[in-house]
Amino acid sequence: MDTEAQEPSAAPDAPQQPAAAAELPAKQPPLGSLEAVLGAADLSMKVEQTFVPQLGRTVLQRGLTAQEVRAWQQAIFDEQGEANDPQLAKGMLVAVSLCDPAGNRIATMEHGAALIERWSFQTLEVLTVAARQISGLNKAELEAIRGNSPTTPSSDSPSGSA
């Protein structure tokens, strides 16, 4: 019997290549045309699961595109940069963030009114916070959208005092 002729699949003490190195994608060439830029997938537009204790369920949400943020801004702010109805603004933001597993929107801003009529304040708040985080809309960003520039650190800032 020639048992030494068979190569073992992996020696127990042989150095292993780190899994992370094997999973790294090959370096991609720069996007050199408008078509390539517009056709590139935005890796930040991922679907996230938000567990809502008040519903006892997980809800799928995704970040808003720049155009969706623009439309939301135009719908909720008056000429002075004040939100017309803060609760409706939250409902509209949540509605636009709701999606199916593929990331396709399942609601429009118009559904925001139905959400605030149906859900408790707590439920809406959980999903609003998640939609803001997924979309990168922190307090400073919301101030910038309104056209204001905050002069003091916001309550979201780690440098703010308690």
C-alpha positions in Angstrom: 0.0 0.0 0.0 1.3 3.4 -1.0 -0.3 5.8 1.5 2.4 8.5 1.1 1.4 9.0 -2.6 -1.9 10.5 -1.5 -1.7 14.2 -0.6 -3.7 15.2 2.4 -6.2 17.9 1.8 -4.6 20.2 4.4 -1.9 19.5 6.9 -3.1 20.2 10.4 -0.2 22.5 11.2 0.3 24.1 7.8 -0.2 27.9 7.6 -3.6 28.8 6.4 -4.4 31.9 4.3 -6.6 34.3 6.2 -10.2 34.1 5.1 -10.4 37.9 4.8 -7.6 38.1 2.3 -9.3 35.5 0.1 -12.6 37.4 0.2 -11.2 40.8 -0.9 -12.4 41.8 -4.3 -9.9 42.4 -7.0 -8.9 46.1 -7.5 -11.4 47.7 -9.8 -10.3 50.1 -12.5 -11.4 53.8 -12.0 -14.8 54.8 -13.4 -13.7 56.8 -16.5 -17.0 57.6 -18.1 -20.4 59.1 -17.1 -22.1 55.9 -18.1 -19.7 53.9 -15.9 -20.3 56.2 -12.9 -24.1 56.2 -13.4 -24.1 52.4 -13.8 -22.0 51.7 -10.7 -23.8 50.1 -7.8 -23.9 52.4 -4.7 -22.7 50.0 -2.0 -24.2 52.2 0.8 -27.7 51.5 -0.5 -28.2 48.3 1.4 -31.3 46.9 3.0 -31.2 46.9 6.8 -33.5 45.1 9.2 -35.0 47.2 12.0 -36.6 45.3 14.9 -39.6 47.2 16.2 -40.4 46.0 19.7 -43.9 47.6 19.6 -44.7 45.5 16.5 -42.8 42.4 17.6 -41.5 42.3 14.1 -38.6 43.3 11.9 -39.1 45.9 9.2 -36.9 46.3 6.1 -35.6 49.8 5.5 -33.0 51.3 3.2 -31.3 54.6 3.0 -32.7 57.4 0.9 -31.2 58.5 -2.4 -30.1 62.2 -2.7 -33.2 62.8 -4.8 -35.5 61.2 -2.2 -33.9 63.4 0.5 -34.5 66.5 -1.8 -38.1 65.6 -2.4 -38.7 64.9 1.3 -37.1 68.3 2.2 -39.3 70.1 -0.3 -42.4 68.4 1.0 -41.9 69.1 4.7 -40.1 72.4 5.1 -41.7 75.9 4.5 -39.8 78.8 3.1 -38.3 79.7 6.5 -36.8 76.2 6.9 -39.3 75.1 9.5 -41.0 71.7 9.4 -44.7 72.2 8.7 -45.7 69.1 10.8 -42.8 67.3 12.6 -44.8 64.1 13.1 -45.9 64.0 9.4 -42.2 64.6 8.5 -41.2 61.6 10.5 -44.0 59.5 8.9 -42.9 60.6 5.4 -39.2 59.7 6.1 -40.1 56.3 7.4 -42.5 55.6 4.5 -39.8 56.4 1.9 -37.3 54.1 3.7 -39.6 51.1 3.8 -38.5 48.5 1.2 -38.7 44.9 0.0 -35.7 42.5 0.4 -34.3 43.8 -3.0 -34.3 47.4 -1.7 -37.3 48.5 -3.8 -39.5 51.1 -2.1 -42.9 49.8 -1.0 -44.4 53.1 0.1 -44.3 56.7 -0.9 -44.2 59.9 1.1 -48.0 60.1 0.8 -48.2 57.0 3.0 -46.6 59.0 5.8 -50.0 60.2 7.0 -51.3 56.7 7.2 -48.3 55.6 9.3 -48.8 58.4 11.8 -52.5 57.6 12.1 -51.9 53.9 12.6 -48.7 53.7 14.7 -47.8 54.9 18.2 -45.3 57.6 18.7 -42.8 55.0 20.0 -43.1 52.8 16.9 -42.7 55.8 14.6 -39.7 57.0 16.6 -37.9 53.6 16.4 -38.3 53.6 12.6 -37.5 57.3 12.3 -34.2 56.9 14.1 -33.3 53.9 12.0 -34.2 55.8 8.7 -32.1 58.8 9.7 -29.1 56.6 10.6 -29.3 54.5 7.4 -29.6 57.6 5.3 -26.9 59.5 7.1 -29.3 62.2 8.3 -28.0 63.3 11.7 -29.0 66.5 13.4 -26.2 68.5 11.8 -27.3 67.2 8.3 -30.9 68.1 9.1 -29.8 71.6 10.0 -27.8 71.9 6.8 -30.9 70.8 4.8 -32.9 73.6 6.5 -30.2 76.0 5.5 -29.2 76.8 9.1 -25.7 76.4 10.5 -25.7 75.3 14.1 -23.5 77.4 16.3 -23.5 75.0 19.3 -23.0 71.3 19.4 -26.2 69.3 19.0 -27.4 66.8 21.5 -26.2 64.1 19.0 -22.7 65.4 19.4 -20.4 63.4 21.7 -18.8 66.7 22.8 -22.1 68.1 24.2 -22.3 68.4 27.9 -25.0 66.6 29.9 
